[in-house]
Amino acid sequence: MAFENKFIQQRIEKAEVLREAGFNPYSNDSGRNTTIEKYLNVNSDIEEKEDKRDENRHYCVSGRIKLLRIMGKASFAKIEDESGMLQIYVARDNLPEGFYNDIFKKNIEVGDIIEVSGYPFVTGKGELSLHATELKLLTKAIAPLPEKFHGVTDKEIRYRKRYLDLIMNADVRNTFKTRSKVISLTRRFFEDKGFLEVETPMMHPIAGGANAKPFVTHHNALGIDRFLRIAPELYLKRLIVGGFEAVFEINRNFRNEGMDATHNPEFTSIEFYWAYKTYKDLIEITKEYFQYLFEHLNLPTLLPYGELEVNFDNFTEIPLIESLTTIGGVPADVVNDKNKIVEFLKSKNLTVKPGQNLGQLQGELFDEFVEEKLIDPTFITEYPVEISPLARRSDENPDITERFELFIAGREIANAFSELNDPIDQYERFKGQVDAKDAGDDEAHEMDEDFIDALSYGMAPTAGQGIGIDRLVMLLTNEHSIRDVLLFPAMKPIHNEEKTPEEE
């Protein structure tokens, strides 16, 4: 039950003591006039002053106490706000009579949020600090913070209690600041290119736009089931039919599938569609996009990722079938022969799903023998038609599509293609997907007759692309689990009897 912990009970008692003494432990009248970062910047010249202080300067800062060293007549504390950490010096004789001994020393603790007014000075150890002339409690923390030097190390607790993770780990806050910047920069990049940001439905009558298992919900007013969207693609292409020539959407997708280091049931992506362009144009704009991100995030183009080093000055292209032999080491006489692929996979002790067509088997070869070897940014092009139900066929070779996927550090980051705008071809592809679903493939695409109807009115030649924002942020921040770039990742429910001592 809440608040049963003895340490929490002790803090609750201290909050009551403060109330009885006339101090509201949850006041709402902050007088803060600067952030810690600004305070440190503005007062960087104090070191040059003869007495290393300036009592004529007055500042009011606020923050959470992260460190507290209580001494006899004076104490030091470190407080932190979103912008940084500041040392404050609290002396008995600079505060109201009795406040230091009766209030501060006995009832103010690590984790509390306080407001401190005073002047800048530099300590004997050379640290720019604030000499307190006034101190006020803003928020009493009744739950104690973890021990300072180890912080929150249990990943399960970090993900479940992200607020605690953010309190204890400045690096985690920086990761999510980077994520926010990436999304903001992405929006700005495409707007500057003339794209229009749009919003499309999150609840779909048909689970379309990708091969994935959907989440199902029920619409009470309409009395029908709806699917949380697995991709916005088919709605965005309807807008191209309607006359918009460049649109994008940054938003969530939902896929009712497994979770691992690179998959979460809900994830963020940008999808954009560009009329009168081809997938080759998308390759060029993708290179520009990365250059734009690296420039505005001040990142080196030779970027570490775990034990790897990714060179973002080295974008390459290679067709999928060619990559199987030149990168994956699959024998040339195997890659275009269905029976030989099955034998080859089995010889490598890999399970082969029954009933797979040639394109699907080539995809299996790529997943097993090529993908993890693609470290520098690589556009894998010319995917088989069988695994590209929405992509346009190549005019030169009807067995492949005008499609690419971008791989970096062994992971897919983007998927793009020249869009299929032939309504009859699209209808036949959907029929093939329906047959696959009837045969037991619960990730196969469903028939979307309204989308076929939209294509029947004519969609201009168009190229479209999706970029996974979560995986992109993982790459740019050197994080190796998608949970580390999601503020609130999906977690299994926890039962009271399973709680660890640190959670109690």
Secondary structure as GFF3:
##gff-version 3
##sequence-region A 1 504
A	DSSP	alpha_helix	6	20	.	.	.	ID=ss1
A	DSSP	alpha_helix	36	42	.	.	.	ID=ss2
A	DSSP	three_ten_helix	46	48	.	.	.	ID=ss3
A	DSSP	beta_strand	59	70	.	.	.	ID=ss4
A	DSSP	beta_strand	74	81	.	.	.	ID=ss5
A	DSSP	beta_strand	84	91	.	.	.	ID=ss6
A	DSSP	three_ten_helix	92	94	.	.	.	ID=ss7
A	DSSP	pi_helix	99	104	.	.	.	ID=ss8
A	DSSP	alpha_helix	105	107	.	.	.	ID=ss9
A	DSSP	beta_strand	113	122	.	.	.	ID=ss10
A	DSSP	beta_strand	128	139	.	.	.	ID=ss11
A	DSSP	alpha_helix	155	160	.	.	.	ID=ss12
A	DSSP	alpha_helix	162	168	.	.	.	ID=ss13
A	DSSP	alpha_helix	170	192	.	.	.	ID=ss14
A	DSSP	beta_strand	196	197	.	.	.	ID=ss15
A	DSSP	beta_strand	203	204	.	.	.	ID=ss16
A	DSSP	beta_strand	216	219	.	.	.	ID=ss17
A	DSSP	beta_strand	224	228	.	.	.	ID=ss18
A	DSSP	alpha_helix	233	241	.	.	.	ID=ss19
A	DSSP	beta_strand	246	254	.	.	.	ID=ss20
A	DSSP	beta_strand	266	275	.	.	.	ID=ss21
A	DSSP	alpha_helix	279	297	.	.	.	ID=ss22
A	DSSP	beta_strand	302	305	.	.	.	ID=ss23
A	DSSP	beta_strand	308	311	.	.	.	ID=ss24
A	DSSP	beta_strand	316	319	.	.	.	ID=ss25
A	DSSP	alpha_helix	320	326	.	.	.	ID=ss26
A	DSSP	alpha_helix	338	347	.	.	.	ID=ss27
A	DSSP	alpha_helix	358	369	.	.	.	ID=ss28
A	DSSP	three_ten_helix	371	373	.	.	.	ID=ss29
A	DSSP	beta_strand	378	381	.	.	.	ID=ss30
A	DSSP	three_ten_helix	385	387	.	.	.	ID=ss31
A	DSSP	beta_strand	403	408	.	.	.	ID=ss32
A	DSSP	beta_strand	411	418	.	.	.	ID=ss33
A	DSSP	alpha_helix	423	438	.	.	.	ID=ss34
A	DSSP	alpha_helix	449	456	.	.	.	ID=ss35
A	DSSP	beta_strand	462	468	.	.	.	ID=ss36
A	DSSP	alpha_helix	469	477	.	.	.	ID=ss37
A	DSSP	three_ten_helix	482	485	.	.	.	ID=ss38
A	DSSP	three_ten_helix	496	498	.	.	.	ID=ss39
A	DSSP	three_ten_helix	501	503	.	.	.	ID=ss40
###
